[in-house]
């Protein structure tokens, strides 16, 4: 038996005209609040207060930030500002001035007992043997 696998499951269905259910609720709620503000407050004050409400309702319904809805961005910002923040600081000891401090030992040399003098002698002996060997 073959089953049809649904595709485009991330896309919300358009229920009311060109709007999804969430968009319709945001627009209808914002519009209703704007109408209430204009009707019950003096006209000038109602219009001034309804402008930010309409802008917020429009942003909630239609605006996306980095392909995330504005509701998700507001929720993340709200959680960030309310949540606990942990700041860690580890004080590092002051380092000695490079002129007064001895150079740090190179890793692996102290195990072999190599010093710079012994290393130069070894390099010199390798150069002599290399130049003394016949070349084909």
ZIZI-V679715 format. One line per field, one symbol per residue. phi: phi as a letter, one per 40 degrees, with the letter a starting at -180 (. if undefined). psi: psi as a letter, one per 30 degrees, with the letter a starting at -180 (. if undefined). A space follows every 50 residues. Layout:
phi = ???
psi = ???
This chain:
phi = .bbcccbfccccccbbgcbcccccccccccccccccccccbddccccccc cccccccccccbcbbffbccccccccccccccccbbbbbbcccccccccc cccccccgccccgcbccccccccccccccccccccc
psi = kkkkkklhffkkkjejbgkleeeeeeeeeeeeeeeeeeeflkeeeeeeff eeeeeeeeeeefkkjhgklfeeeeeeeeeefelkkjkkkjkkkkklkfff klkkkkkfefefgkleeeeeeeeeeeeeeeffkkk.
